[in-house]
């Protein structure tokens, strides 16, 4: 049995310049804060961030913006984070805005090996710029392509040594989708439990999708 618990130094070494990093969370809720600290300590820069939002100024995911580590953001909105808004206006951060439902579906496609999803959301707006329009039974749809990342950061309620995960309420948000859509999935879990403590029917993310679980936190 492979134990997936990993110490902080091991996690920090995984981050490199130019990576695409996908991070769970919704408006500062269900964010893997300890793993965000690992990114900061790694010194990795010029990152592409894929996340629903960028938190608030210098808070949760916003810390990565505050530290100047992000070159591009793919997200649903940035309005809560005044620092992100200012940097986008100054041309210092590139932003790709994706309607939230399409954002979730693109991540799901990335984790399921699908070629994309057809949606009417965004037709006739700036969202359709540069995207393929497909006609099905006389109806037009936008093709939204899959989203994947080099590393995914996930916040879970509990994790066992095999990487099986549970979530707490709405803290689940995008985390369970992200766990499946990255080449390397790292977990920040509130509770570390033994094999068998998680009832099989309660497992939301099976351990096959998880690579490492942070054990020594701040």
N, C-alpha and C positions, 0 to 999 in steps of 0.2 A: 504494500500500500504506500503510495507516494504522499508524503506530508508536504502540503503547499504553504505552510507558514514560513514567512521570510522576514529577516531582520531589516531594519531601516536602511543600513548601508547598502545592502543588496538591492533594495528597491531603487534607491537614489541613483545607482550606477546604470540603470536601464534607460534613463532619459538622455537624449542626444539632440543637438541642434537640428532644426528643420523638421521635426516629427509632427505628425498629425495626432493630436491628443483629443479623445472623446471623453467628456466628463458628465456624470449624472448629476441631477439636481433640478430644482424648480424654485426660482426666487429664494435662494439661500436655504432651501429645505431639502434634506436628503443629499447633501453635498459631501463628498469624501475629503474632508478638510485636511486630514493627516497626510494623504497622498499628494494634495496640492502643495503642502509644505515640502514634501520630497522633491517635487519639481523645482521649487525655488532653490533648495539647497544643492540641486544638481548643477545649476548654472546653465542649463540648456536654454537656448534662445531661438528666435525666429520660428516660433511654433505656430501651427494652425490649430485653433481651438474649435472643436465641434461640441456645442452645448446649447441647451434651450435658451439660456441667457448668460450674461456675464456678472450675475450677482449685483452687489452694490459696490461703490467706490471703496477699494482696499478691504473688501470683505468677501469671504468664501472665494468663489471663482474670480472675483474682481481683483484679488491679490496678484494674480498673474498679469493682469492688465497694468496694475499699479507698478509692478516691478519691471515693466517694459519687455516682457518675454514673448508677447503675442504679435505676430505680423498680420494674421488673418483670422476672422471669426465667421463661422457658419452657424447661424442661430435663428431663433424665432423673433427675438427682439433684444434691444440694448438699452431701452429708455430708462430703466431703473439706475443704471450705472452712469453717472455724470462724467466720469473719467473716460469711459469708452466712447460716449457721445462726442466729447471734445476731440479725442484722438482720431476718430473717424472723420470729423469735420475738417481736421488739419491734414488729412491724407496720410496719417501715420499708421493707421490700421485699416486694412481692407475688410469689408463686411459683405457677406452674402446672406440676405434675409430670406427665410423659408417659412411659409405658413406652417403653423404649429402641427396641424394634422399631417401635412405632407412631410414635415421634418421627422415625426415619429415613424411614418411609413417608410421613409428612405432608410432609416436606421434598421427597421425590421427587415427590409429587403436585403440590406447589407449583411445581416446576420443569418439570413435564410437562403442565400445563394440565388436570389431572384434578380432578374434584369432590370427591375424598376416597377413602378406603380402608375396606373393611369388615373388622372384626377381632373375634374373641372375647375378645381380651386386655382385661381390665378389667371384663368383665361381672360384675355382682353386687358390685362394689366402688365406692369413692368415685370411681374413674376415670370411671364412667358418668354421674356427676351432670351434668345439664344437656345431655347429648348425646342425639342421636337414635338410637333402636334400630330396626333394619330387619330384617324377617323374610324370609329367602330359603329356599325349599324346606323350610319348617318350622323352620329354624334361625335363632336370633337373633344379630345382629351389632351392634357399635357402629360408627357412622359417625364416623371420624376425619377431620376436615376439613384442607385443605391449609395448610401454613405457608409464608409468604413474608415478605420483609423489604425495607426501603428500600435497605439496603446490606449486602452480604455480604463478609466478610473471609476470604480463602483462603490457606493455606500450601501452596506447591508446591515440588517439587525443582528444576525448570527451567522457564523461560518464554522464548519467542522474541518478537520485536517484534509479531507478530500476536496474541499472547495464547494460543498453544497451550501446554498445560501437561502436565508429567509429575509423578508423585509418587513418594516413596520409601517402600516397604514399608507398614507400618501407619500411617505419617504421613498416608496418604490419608484414613483414617477418614471423617469427614463432609464433608471439604473438596470432593470432587468433586460431591456432592449439592448443597451450598450454592451452588456456582458457578452453578448453573442456576436457583436459586430466589429470586433477588434482582433488584430493579430496577437496581441498580448493583453490579457485582462487582469488587472490588479484590484484588490479589494481592501477597503477600510471597513471593518466590521465592529459593531459595538460590543458584541459578545463572541468569544471563542469557545466552542463547545467540543465535546468528545464525539467520536463516531457513535451513532445511535441515539444521541440526544435530540436530534431533529427528526421528528416523525416523517417518514417518507412522503406522506401526502401533503406535508407542509413545505416541502422543498419547492421553491419557485425557480431558482437557477441551479441546474445540476452541475456538479463539480467538473464535468467534462469541459465546460466553458471557462473555467477559472484557472489561471496560471499561478498566481501568488497572492498571499494574504499577509498584509502588514501586521507584525506582532509587537514591535517596540515603538510606542507612540510617545508624543510629547507629554 
